[in-house]
């Protein structure tokens, strides 16, 4: 039972007492009647204080709108009680019951209070279910957030791996380019050496041929 229920229960008790007191007022006379009227007025003041307290509590209550509607009904009841006290203080019992129709009123507010309590409890259940759904949604969102953070971390690690691989590929490409340059330089040197070697061979053949020719010419003379 929350603070509103406690105040509401005290208000119902005051209303029950006030209902019985108003029905008995026309039966009193003299000082007894004056004392009963003062007691009824004090009950009305107590009821109004409870209404003000419930109105204050309703400002931060989850069922604020429904409670304020209930409070407006209570205010209307208090106004009716004030009229009934005034009328009961100036009429006899039979006249009061016949004119005001009070004998047909409920003996107390307990059944009305029980209905209102069940109505509020139903509202509380709806609020609790909504709160549970919100909690589950928040938990799901937190889990999704954690999963998202894990995916981001994995993507960051994979990004670092990709950048590392790219750097290695760049280094390998640079090494390949360097090797190609070295191989190209060696190929040019080999070709140059071949040309020089062929030139030397042709030169030697020419010299040998010249020597043979000179010897043949000398032997012929």
GROMACS elastic network, one bead per residue, 0.5 to 0.9 nm:
[ bonds ]
;  ai    aj funct       b0    kb
    1     4     6  0.79775   500
    1     5     6  0.57812   500
    1     6     6  0.67298   500
    2     5     6  0.53997   500
    2     6     6  0.64886   500
    2     7     6  0.89553   500
    3     6     6  0.51825   500
    3     7     6  0.63414   500
    3     8     6  0.85219   500
    3    54     6  0.86664   500
    3    57     6  0.76359   500
    4     7     6  0.52440   500
    4     8     6  0.59448   500
    4     9     6  0.84739   500
    4    53     6  0.84054   500
    4    54     6  0.60353   500
    4    57     6  0.63944   500
    4    58     6  0.76775   500
    4    61     6  0.85336   500
    5     9     6  0.59607   500
    5    10     6  0.86175   500
    5    54     6  0.89371   500
    5   117     6  0.81492   500
    6     9     6  0.51289   500
    6    10     6  0.64013   500
    6    11     6  0.86859   500
    7    10     6  0.51397   500
    7    11     6  0.61887   500
    7    12     6  0.87253   500
    7    50     6  0.62602   500
    7    51     6  0.84023   500
    7    53     6  0.73579   500
    7    54     6  0.66288   500
    8    12     6  0.62365   500
    8    13     6  0.87165   500
    8    50     6  0.73680   500
    8    51     6  0.82113   500
    8    54     6  0.71887   500
    8   113     6  0.84026   500
    9    12     6  0.51081   500
    9    13     6  0.63705   500
    9    14     6  0.87774   500
    9   113     6  0.79801   500
   10    13     6  0.51069   500
   10    14     6  0.63539   500
   10    15     6  0.87071   500
   10    47     6  0.85226   500
   10    50     6  0.75831   500
   11    14     6  0.51022   500
   11    15     6  0.62194   500
   11    16     6  0.86506   500
   11    46     6  0.79199   500
   11    47     6  0.56932   500
   11    48     6  0.87277   500
   11    49     6  0.89594   500
   11    50     6  0.59152   500
   11    51     6  0.75865   500
   12    16     6  0.60764   500
   12    17     6  0.85692   500
   12    47     6  0.85287   500
   12   108     6  0.83310   500
   12   109     6  0.60496   500
   12   110     6  0.69380   500
   12   113     6  0.68984   500
   13    16     6  0.50679   500
   13    17     6  0.62173   500
   13    18     6  0.84686   500
   13   108     6  0.86611   500
   13   109     6  0.79648   500
   13   110     6  0.83220   500
   14    17     6  0.51583   500
   14    18     6  0.59437   500
   14    19     6  0.84743   500
   14    43     6  0.60869   500
   14    44     6  0.79629   500
   14    46     6  0.73214   500
   14    47     6  0.63005   500
   15    19     6  0.59226   500
   15    20     6  0.85967   500
   15    43     6  0.77454   500
   15    44     6  0.82549   500
   15    47     6  0.72321   500
   15    78     6  0.87880   500
   15    81     6  0.89447   500
   15   108     6  0.71695   500
   15   109     6  0.65335   500
   16    19     6  0.51819   500
   16    20     6  0.64329   500
   16    21     6  0.85920   500
   16   107     6  0.74857   500
   16   109     6  0.57342   500
   16   110     6  0.75956   500
   17    20     6  0.53225   500
   17    21     6  0.60483   500
   17    22     6  0.86617   500
   17    40     6  0.86042   500
   17    43     6  0.78455   500
   17   108     6  0.79036   500
   18    22     6  0.60331   500
   18    23     6  0.85659   500
   18    39     6  0.86181   500
   18    40     6  0.60054   500
   18    41     6  0.88461   500
   18    43     6  0.62086   500
   18    44     6  0.75288   500
   18    81     6  0.79082   500
   18   108     6  0.88991   500
   19    22     6  0.53571   500
   19    23     6  0.64028   500
   19    24     6  0.88307   500
   19    81     6  0.80123   500
   19   105     6  0.88002   500
   19   106     6  0.85026   500
   19   107     6  0.69856   500
   19   108     6  0.64635   500
   19   109     6  0.84602   500
   20    23     6  0.52476   500
   20    24     6  0.63884   500
   20    25     6  0.88169   500
   20   107     6  0.71422   500
   20   108     6  0.76407   500
   21    24     6  0.51642   500
   21    25     6  0.61595   500
   21    36     6  0.72910   500
   21    37     6  0.85697   500
   21    39     6  0.82709   500
   21    40     6  0.65482   500
   21    85     6  0.89960   500
   22    25     6  0.51117   500
   22    26     6  0.78289   500
   22    36     6  0.85678   500
   22    37     6  0.83562   500
   22    40     6  0.70936   500
   22    81     6  0.80519   500
   22    84     6  0.69237   500
   22    85     6  0.60090   500
   22    88     6  0.66402   500
   22    89     6  0.86888   500
   22   102     6  0.89880   500
   23    26     6  0.70791   500
   23    27     6  0.83232   500
   23    88     6  0.77283   500
   23    93     6  0.78316   500
   23    96     6  0.86273   500
   23    97     6  0.81260   500
   23   102     6  0.74185   500
   23   103     6  0.77232   500
   24    27     6  0.55226   500
   24    28     6  0.71521   500
   24    36     6  0.86111   500
   24    88     6  0.85524   500
   24    93     6  0.77533   500
   25    28     6  0.55628   500
   25    29     6  0.85410   500
   25    33     6  0.64356   500
   25    36     6  0.65526   500
   25    37     6  0.71811   500
   25    40     6  0.89152   500
   25    85     6  0.78215   500
   25    88     6  0.58477   500
   25    89     6  0.63435   500
   25    91     6  0.89907   500
   25    92     6  0.85355   500
   25    93     6  0.77095   500
   26    29     6  0.77853   500
   26    33     6  0.78623   500
   26    88     6  0.54322   500
   26    89     6  0.62842   500
   26    90     6  0.76231   500
   26    91     6  0.60842   500
   26    94     6  0.82402   500
   26    95     6  0.88029   500
   26    96     6  0.72296   500
   27    33     6  0.79824   500
   27    92     6  0.68071   500
   27    93     6  0.58230   500
   28    31     6  0.83847   500
   28    32     6  0.58407   500
   28    34     6  0.84122   500
   28    36     6  0.78020   500
   28    89     6  0.87990   500
   28    92     6  0.89060   500
   29    32     6  0.57984   500
   29    34     6  0.77929   500
   30    33     6  0.54374   500
   30    34     6  0.65175   500
   30    35     6  0.88426   500
   31    35     6  0.60812   500
   31    36     6  0.84792   500
   32    35     6  0.51398   500
   32    36     6  0.61024   500
   32    37     6  0.85744   500
   33    37     6  0.60744   500
   33    38     6  0.85950   500
   33    89     6  0.74301   500
   34    37     6  0.50471   500
   34    38     6  0.62281   500
   34    39     6  0.86255   500
   34    89     6  0.82907   500
   35    38     6  0.50817   500
   35    39     6  0.61830   500
   35    40     6  0.86042   500
   36    39     6  0.50050   500
   36    40     6  0.61270   500
   36    41     6  0.85921   500
   37    40     6  0.50071   500
   37    41     6  0.61235   500
   37    42     6  0.85214   500
   37    85     6  0.70647   500
   37    86     6  0.85790   500
   37    88     6  0.89422   500
   37    89     6  0.69665   500
   38    41     6  0.50386   500
   38    42     6  0.60826   500
   38    43     6  0.85700   500
   39    42     6  0.50017   500
   39    43     6  0.61967   500
   39    44     6  0.86656   500
   40    44     6  0.62724   500
   40    45     6  0.87048   500
   40    81     6  0.89206   500
   40    82     6  0.88089   500
   40    85     6  0.71298   500
   41    45     6  0.62438   500
   41    46     6  0.85959   500
   41    82     6  0.77348   500
   41    85     6  0.77962   500
   42    46     6  0.61285   500
   42    47     6  0.85067   500
   43    47     6  0.60463   500
   43    48     6  0.85800   500
   44    48     6  0.61624   500
   44    49     6  0.86173   500
   44    78     6  0.66448   500
   44    81     6  0.74174   500
   44    82     6  0.73167   500
   45    48     6  0.50735   500
   45    49     6  0.62277   500
   45    50     6  0.86717   500
   46    49     6  0.50701   500
   46    50     6  0.62539   500
   46    51     6  0.86189   500
   47    50     6  0.50795   500
   47    51     6  0.61777   500
   47    52     6  0.86936   500
   47    74     6  0.87387   500
   47    78     6  0.73947   500
   48    52     6  0.62175   500
   48    53     6  0.85884   500
   48    74     6  0.87391   500
   48    75     6  0.75945   500
   48    78     6  0.73002   500
   49    52     6  0.50700   500
   49    53     6  0.61686   500
   49    54     6  0.86164   500
   50    54     6  0.60982   500
   50    55     6  0.85012   500
   51    54     6  0.50716   500
   51    55     6  0.61094   500
   51    56     6  0.86280   500
   51    71     6  0.65003   500
   51    74     6  0.71729   500
   51    75     6  0.73578   500
   52    56     6  0.62492   500
   52    57     6  0.87216   500
   52    71     6  0.87513   500
   53    56     6  0.50970   500
   53    57     6  0.63006   500
   53    58     6  0.86401   500
   54    57     6  0.50321   500
   54    58     6  0.60308   500
   54    59     6  0.89058   500
   54    67     6  0.82496   500
   54    68     6  0.85798   500
   54    71     6  0.74150   500
   55    58     6  0.50865   500
   55    59     6  0.67849   500
   55    67     6  0.80643   500
   55    68     6  0.68215   500
   55    71     6  0.69211   500
   56    59     6  0.56763   500
   56    60     6  0.80660   500
   57    60     6  0.61506   500
   57    61     6  0.64182   500
   57    64     6  0.87278   500
   58    62     6  0.79852   500
   58    63     6  0.74573   500
   58    64     6  0.50601   500
   58    65     6  0.81663   500
   58    67     6  0.64069   500
   58    68     6  0.68459   500
   59    62     6  0.87960   500
   59    64     6  0.63287   500
   59    68     6  0.89028   500
   60    63     6  0.87058   500
   60    64     6  0.70705   500
   61    64     6  0.51278   500
   61    65     6  0.89132   500
   61    67     6  0.83564   500
   62    65     6  0.85042   500
   62   123     6  0.89910   500
   62   124     6  0.80954   500
   62   127     6  0.75477   500
   63    66     6  0.55933   500
   63    67     6  0.60591   500
   63    68     6  0.85888   500
   63   120     6  0.77791   500
   63   123     6  0.70724   500
   63   124     6  0.76596   500
   63   127     6  0.84271   500
   64    67     6  0.52004   500
   64    68     6  0.60652   500
   64    69     6  0.86541   500
   65    68     6  0.52494   500
   65    69     6  0.63595   500
   65    70     6  0.87451   500
   66    69     6  0.51503   500
   66    70     6  0.63152   500
   66    71     6  0.87047   500
   66   120     6  0.80861   500
   66   123     6  0.88208   500
   67    71     6  0.61075   500
   67    72     6  0.86746   500
   67   120     6  0.83028   500
   68    72     6  0.62069   500
   68    73     6  0.86435   500
   69    72     6  0.51905   500
   69    73     6  0.65018   500
   69    74     6  0.88054   500
   70    73     6  0.51301   500
   70    74     6  0.63475   500
   70    75     6  0.88052   500
   70   116     6  0.83035   500
   71    75     6  0.62115   500
   71    76     6  0.86419   500
   72    75     6  0.50354   500
   72    76     6  0.63245   500
   72    77     6  0.86671   500
   73    76     6  0.50546   500
   73    77     6  0.62379   500
   73    78     6  0.87307   500
   74    78     6  0.62277   500
   74    79     6  0.87104   500
   75    78     6  0.50836   500
   75    79     6  0.63853   500
   75    80     6  0.87220   500
   76    79     6  0.51531   500
   76    80     6  0.63252   500
   76    81     6  0.86631   500
   77    81     6  0.61000   500
   77    82     6  0.86340   500
   78    82     6  0.61883   500
   78    83     6  0.86848   500
   79    82     6  0.50943   500
   79    83     6  0.63900   500
   79    84     6  0.86376   500
   80    83     6  0.51131   500
   80    84     6  0.60801   500
   80    85     6  0.85801   500
   81    85     6  0.60533   500
   81    86     6  0.85554   500
   82    85     6  0.51577   500
   82    86     6  0.62716   500
   82    87     6  0.86224   500
   83    86     6  0.51346   500
   83    87     6  0.60909   500
   83    88     6  0.84375   500
   84    87     6  0.50308   500
   84    88     6  0.57845   500
   84    89     6  0.83484   500
   84    96     6  0.87769   500
   84   100     6  0.75834   500
   84   102     6  0.83929   500
   85    88     6  0.50871   500
   85    89     6  0.60054   500
   85    90     6  0.88609   500
   86    89     6  0.53148   500
   86    90     6  0.68390   500
   87    90     6  0.55357   500
   87    91     6  0.63399   500
   87    96     6  0.71363   500
   87   100     6  0.81443   500
   88    91     6  0.53993   500
   88    92     6  0.72184   500
   88    93     6  0.76640   500
   88    96     6  0.60542   500
   88    97     6  0.89038   500
   88   100     6  0.88722   500
   89    92     6  0.82143   500
   90    96     6  0.87613   500
   91    94     6  0.82488   500
   91    95     6  0.61388   500
   91    96     6  0.57452   500
   92    95     6  0.53115   500
   92    96     6  0.58974   500
   92    97     6  0.85127   500
   93    96     6  0.52003   500
   93    97     6  0.61534   500
   93    98     6  0.85350   500
   94    97     6  0.52965   500
   94    98     6  0.60685   500
   94    99     6  0.84851   500
   95    98     6  0.51406   500
   95    99     6  0.58790   500
   95   100     6  0.81511   500
   96    99     6  0.52465   500
   96   100     6  0.55715   500
   96   101     6  0.74927   500
   96   102     6  0.74603   500
   96   103     6  0.87884   500
   97   100     6  0.55184   500
   97   101     6  0.52092   500
   97   102     6  0.52848   500
   97   103     6  0.54090   500
   97   104     6  0.83903   500
   98   101     6  0.54801   500
   98   102     6  0.77174   500
   98   103     6  0.78773   500
   99   102     6  0.81032   500
  100   103     6  0.80901   500
  101   104     6  0.58323   500
  101   105     6  0.73086   500
  102   105     6  0.51308   500
  102   106     6  0.85244   500
  103   106     6  0.80510   500
  103   107     6  0.85956   500
  104   107     6  0.86000   500
  105   108     6  0.83436   500
  106   109     6  0.70132   500
  106   111     6  0.87171   500
  107   110     6  0.87291   500
  108   111     6  0.75102   500
  108   112     6  0.83711   500
  109   112     6  0.52281   500
  109   113     6  0.59049   500
  109   114     6  0.85493   500
  110   114     6  0.60547   500
  110   115     6  0.86052   500
  111   114     6  0.50458   500
  111   115     6  0.62533   500
  111   116     6  0.86198   500
  112   115     6  0.51516   500
  112   116     6  0.61725   500
  112   117     6  0.84902   500
  113   116     6  0.50536   500
  113   117     6  0.59333   500
  113   118     6  0.85152   500
  114   118     6  0.61078   500
  114   119     6  0.84829   500
  115   118     6  0.51508   500
  115   119     6  0.61465   500
  115   120     6  0.86282   500
  116   120     6  0.61176   500
  116   121     6  0.84910   500
  117   120     6  0.50268   500
  117   121     6  0.59832   500
  117   122     6  0.84607   500
  118   122     6  0.60819   500
  118   123     6  0.85512   500
  119   122     6  0.51223   500
  119   123     6  0.63513   500
  119   124     6  0.87187   500
  120   124     6  0.61074   500
  120   125     6  0.85989   500
  121   125     6  0.61673   500
  121   126     6  0.86231   500
  122   125     6  0.50975   500
  122   126     6  0.63719   500
  122   127     6  0.86989   500
  123   126     6  0.51063   500
  123   127     6  0.62234   500
  123   128     6  0.85681   500
  124   128     6  0.59686   500
  124   129     6  0.84580   500
  125   129     6  0.60104   500
  125   130     6  0.84340   500
  126   129     6  0.51091   500
  126   130     6  0.61155   500
  126   131     6  0.85052   500
  127   130     6  0.50125   500
  127   131     6  0.60235   500
  127   132     6  0.85530   500
  128   132     6  0.60718   500
  128   133     6  0.85221   500
  129   132     6  0.50046   500
  129   133     6  0.61604   500
  129   134     6  0.85449   500
  130   133     6  0.50274   500
  130   134     6  0.61311   500
  130   135     6  0.85706   500
  131   135     6  0.60993   500
  131   136     6  0.85881   500
  132   136     6  0.61502   500
  132   137     6  0.84970   500
  133   136     6  0.50602   500
  133   137     6  0.60567   500
  133   138     6  0.84913   500
  134   138     6  0.60199   500
  134   139     6  0.84972   500
  135   138     6  0.50060   500
  135   139     6  0.60968   500
  135   140     6  0.85370   500
  136   140     6  0.60671   500
  136   141     6  0.84349   500
  137   140     6  0.50274   500
  137   141     6  0.59953   500
  137   142     6  0.84749   500
  138   142     6  0.60206   500
  138   143     6  0.85235   500
  139   143     6  0.61295   500
  139   144     6  0.85237   500
  140   143     6  0.50336   500
  140   144     6  0.60519   500
  140   145     6  0.83983   500
  141   145     6  0.59507   500
  141   146     6  0.85368   500
  142   146     6  0.61527   500
  142   147     6  0.85734   500
  143   146     6  0.50429   500
  143   147     6  0.61487   500
  143   148     6  0.84846   500
  144   148     6  0.59742   500
  144   149     6  0.84750   500
  145   149     6  0.60675   500
  145   150     6  0.85193   500
  146   149     6  0.50064   500
  146   150     6  0.61224   500
  146   151     6  0.85742   500
  147   151     6  0.61481   500
  147   152     6  0.85761   500
  148   151     6  0.50125   500
  148   152     6  0.61128   500
  148   153     6  0.85700   500
  149   152     6  0.50047   500
  149   153     6  0.61561   500
  149   154     6  0.85839   500
  150   153     6  0.50619   500
  150   154     6  0.61583   500
  150   155     6  0.85164   500
  151   154     6  0.50079   500
  151   155     6  0.59899   500
  151   156     6  0.84512   500
  152   156     6  0.60326   500
  152   157     6  0.85734   500
  153   157     6  0.62032   500
  153   158     6  0.85661   500
  154   157     6  0.50526   500
  154   158     6  0.60641   500
  154   159     6  0.83755   500
  155   159     6  0.58941   500
  155   160     6  0.85217   500
  156   160     6  0.62059   500
  156   161     6  0.86072   500
  157   160     6  0.50762   500
  157   161     6  0.62223   500
  157   162     6  0.86116   500
  158   162     6  0.60408   500
  158   163     6  0.85051   500
  159   162     6  0.50154   500
  159   163     6  0.61112   500
  159   164     6  0.85059   500
  160   163     6  0.50641   500
  160   164     6  0.60742   500
  160   165     6  0.85460   500
  161   165     6  0.61032   500
  161   166     6  0.85039   500
  162   165     6  0.50239   500
  162   166     6  0.60550   500
  162   167     6  0.85814   500
  163   167     6  0.61801   500
  163   168     6  0.86161   500
  164   167     6  0.50970   500
  164   168     6  0.62530   500
  164   169     6  0.86198   500
  165   169     6  0.60739   500
  165   170     6  0.85093   500
  166   170     6  0.60674   500
  166   171     6  0.85515   500
  167   170     6  0.50004   500
  167   171     6  0.61875   500
  167   172     6  0.85624   500
  168   171     6  0.50029   500
  168   172     6  0.60810   500
  168   173     6  0.84798   500
  169   173     6  0.59599   500
  169   174     6  0.84679   500
  170   173     6  0.50043   500
  170   174     6  0.61552   500
  170   175     6  0.85933   500
  171   174     6  0.50552   500
  171   175     6  0.61775   500
  171   176     6  0.86068   500
  172   176     6  0.60840   500
  172   177     6  0.85501   500
  173   176     6  0.50116   500
  173   177     6  0.61438   500
  173   178     6  0.85595   500
  174   177     6  0.50784   500
  174   178     6  0.61666   500
  174   179     6  0.85843   500
  175   178     6  0.50083   500
  175   179     6  0.60687   500
  175   180     6  0.85021   500
  176   180     6  0.60448   500
  176   181     6  0.85720   500
  177   180     6  0.50335   500
  177   181     6  0.62636   500
  177   182     6  0.87063   500
  178   181     6  0.50988   500
  178   182     6  0.62616   500
  178   183     6  0.86046   500
  179   183     6  0.59811   500
  179   184     6  0.83477   500
  180   183     6  0.50520   500
  180   184     6  0.59048   500
  180   185     6  0.84249   500
  181   184     6  0.50262   500
  181   185     6  0.60800   500
  181   186     6  0.85680   500
  182   185     6  0.50613   500
  182   186     6  0.61280   500
  182   187     6  0.85257   500
  183   186     6  0.50014   500
  183   187     6  0.60005   500
  183   188     6  0.85375   500
  184   187     6  0.50209   500
  184   188     6  0.61934   500
  184   189     6  0.86134   500
  185   188     6  0.51441   500
  185   189     6  0.62574   500
  185   190     6  0.87008   500
  186   190     6  0.61194   500
  186   191     6  0.85702   500
  187   190     6  0.50533   500
  187   191     6  0.61563   500
  187   192     6  0.85409   500
  188   191     6  0.51125   500
  188   192     6  0.61304   500
  188   193     6  0.85510   500
  189   192     6  0.50122   500
  189   193     6  0.60475   500
  189   194     6  0.85258   500
  190   193     6  0.50043   500
  190   194     6  0.60988   500
  190   195     6  0.86334   500
  191   194     6  0.50342   500
  191   195     6  0.62694   500
  191   196     6  0.86521   500
  192   195     6  0.51250   500
  192   196     6  0.62012   500
  192   197     6  0.85169   500
  193   196     6  0.50355   500
  193   197     6  0.59654   500
  193   198     6  0.85040   500
  194   198     6  0.60626   500
  194   199     6  0.84415   500
  195   198     6  0.51304   500
  195   199     6  0.60713   500
  195   200     6  0.85770   500
  196   199     6  0.50090   500
  196   200     6  0.61550   500
  196   201     6  0.85944   500
  197   200     6  0.50627   500
  197   201     6  0.61505   500
  197   202     6  0.86316   500
  198   202     6  0.60823   500
  198   203     6  0.83790   500
  199   202     6  0.51499   500
  199   203     6  0.60088   500
  199   204     6  0.85514   500
  200   204     6  0.60608   500
  200   205     6  0.85288   500
  201   204     6  0.51041   500
  201   205     6  0.61385   500
  201   206     6  0.85333   500
  202   205     6  0.50559   500
  202   206     6  0.60730   500
  202   207     6  0.85869   500
  203   206     6  0.50604   500
  203   207     6  0.61977   500
  203   208     6  0.86022   500
  204   207     6  0.50316   500
  204   208     6  0.60624   500
  204   209     6  0.84300   500
  205   208     6  0.50416   500
  205   209     6  0.59653   500
  205   210     6  0.84401   500
  206   209     6  0.50467   500
  206   210     6  0.60456   500
  206   211     6  0.85783   500
  207   210     6  0.50021   500
  207   211     6  0.61331   500
  207   212     6  0.86136   500
  208   211     6  0.50923   500
  208   212     6  0.62112   500
  208   213     6  0.85582   500
  209   212     6  0.51620   500
  209   213     6  0.61359   500
  209   214     6  0.86254   500
  210   213     6  0.50764   500
  210   214     6  0.61520   500
  210   215     6  0.86644   500
  211   214     6  0.51119   500
  211   215     6  0.62277   500
  211   216     6  0.85899   500
  212   215     6  0.51842   500
  212   216     6  0.61184   500
  212   217     6  0.85822   500
  213   216     6  0.51094   500
  213   217     6  0.61706   500
  213   218     6  0.87076   500
  214   217     6  0.51336   500
  214   218     6  0.62814   500
  214   219     6  0.87347   500
  215   218     6  0.51308   500
  215   219     6  0.62233   500
  215   220     6  0.85677   500
  216   219     6  0.52439   500
  216   220     6  0.61805   500
  216   221     6  0.88991   500
  217   220     6  0.51639   500
  217   221     6  0.65930   500
  218   221     6  0.53841   500
